[in-house]
Amino acid sequence: MTNEELEAHFRSLGWKTEHFPVGSQTFIIIRNYMIPTGSHIGRTCDVAIERTTTIPYVPPPAIHTRPALVPLSTLNTMQSPLGPDWQYWSRLVRVQATPQRIVAHIATIFSEV
């Protein structure tokens, strides 16, 4: 899997994506992601995932949300390098990454909140 395949999959789901550079890192931002499960079901937020340069693709160990959905420093969250209105969620993808598994991973994070 590549970043391009992941982004193409996001767009095939109707998600609007864009790139956001922060220093030497670039993030894929999904705009207006609708949370499908959990206590925030139906709420929208922006979700960011760091683009990776590893081959084979190794998913980053976090997602970032805007706005913060839980108090910072709870549920393995902290301030994000994306800025003060973003929240970093420390979450590992524990399976071989495919676009479909990344989408499931994002949904699973919200199902636990």
C-alpha positions in Angstrom: 0.0 0.0 0.0 1.1 3.6 -0.7 -0.1 7.0 0.5 -1.6 7.5 -2.9 -3.6 4.3 -2.7 -4.8 5.2 0.8 -5.9 8.7 -0.4 -7.6 7.2 -3.5 -9.5 4.9 -1.2 -10.6 7.8 1.0 -11.8 9.7 -2.0 -13.7 6.6 -3.3 -15.6 6.7 -0.1 -16.6 10.3 -0.9 -14.2 11.8 1.7 -12.6 15.1 0.9 -8.8 15.0 1.5 -6.0 17.5 1.4 -2.3 17.7 2.5 -1.1 19.7 5.4 2.7 20.2 5.8 4.1 20.6 9.3 7.9 21.0 9.3 9.3 17.9 7.6 6.1 16.0 8.0 3.0 16.0 5.7 -0.4 14.9 6.9 -3.4 13.7 5.0 -6.5 15.5 6.3 -10.0 14.0 5.9 -12.4 16.9 6.2 -15.7 16.6 7.9 -15.4 12.9 8.8 -18.7 11.7 10.2 -18.1 9.5 13.3 -20.0 6.2 12.7 -20.0 4.7 16.2 -19.4 5.4 19.9 -20.5 8.2 22.1 -19.8 10.8 19.3 -21.9 9.0 16.7 -23.0 11.5 14.0 -20.6 14.2 15.0 -18.2 15.5 12.4 -14.5 16.3 12.8 -11.4 16.6 10.7 -9.1 13.5 10.9 -5.4 13.7 10.1 -2.9 10.9 9.4 0.7 11.4 8.8 2.0 10.4 5.4 4.7 7.8 5.7 7.7 7.4 3.5 8.5 3.8 4.6 8.5 0.9 2.1 6.7 -1.3 2.8 4.1 1.1 4.1 4.1 1.3 7.9 1.1 3.1 9.3 1.7 6.0 11.7 1.0 5.2 15.4 -1.6 7.9 15.7 -4.5 9.9 14.3 -5.2 13.5 15.0 -8.7 15.1 15.3 -10.0 18.6 15.2 -11.6 19.6 17.4 -10.5 17.7 20.5 -13.1 15.1 21.3 -12.0 14.2 24.9 -10.0 16.1 27.5 -6.3 16.2 26.6 -4.2 13.6 28.4 -7.1 11.1 28.7 -7.5 7.9 26.6 -3.8 8.2 25.4 -4.4 11.7 23.8 -2.2 14.8 23.9 -1.6 18.1 22.1 -1.0 17.5 18.4 1.9 19.0 16.4 -0.8 20.1 13.9 -1.7 23.0 16.2 -3.6 24.0 19.3 -7.0 23.0 18.0 -5.9 19.5 17.1 -5.7 16.4 19.4 -3.2 13.5 19.0 -4.6 10.0 19.6 -1.9 7.4 20.2 -3.2 4.3 18.5 -1.2 1.6 16.7 -2.5 -0.3 13.7 -1.8 -3.9 14.7 -2.4 -5.6 11.4 -0.8 -5.3 7.9 -2.1 -2.0 6.6 -4.6 -1.9 3.7 -6.8 1.1 2.8 -9.8 -0.8 4.1 -8.0 -1.7 7.4 -7.0 2.0 8.0 -10.6 3.0 7.5 -11.7 0.3 10.0 -8.9 1.4 12.4 -10.2 5.0 12.4 -13.8 3.9 13.0 -12.6 1.5 15.8 -10.9 4.4 17.6 -14.1 6.3 17.8 -16.1 3.2 18.8 -14.0 3.1 22.0 -14.8 6.6 23.0 
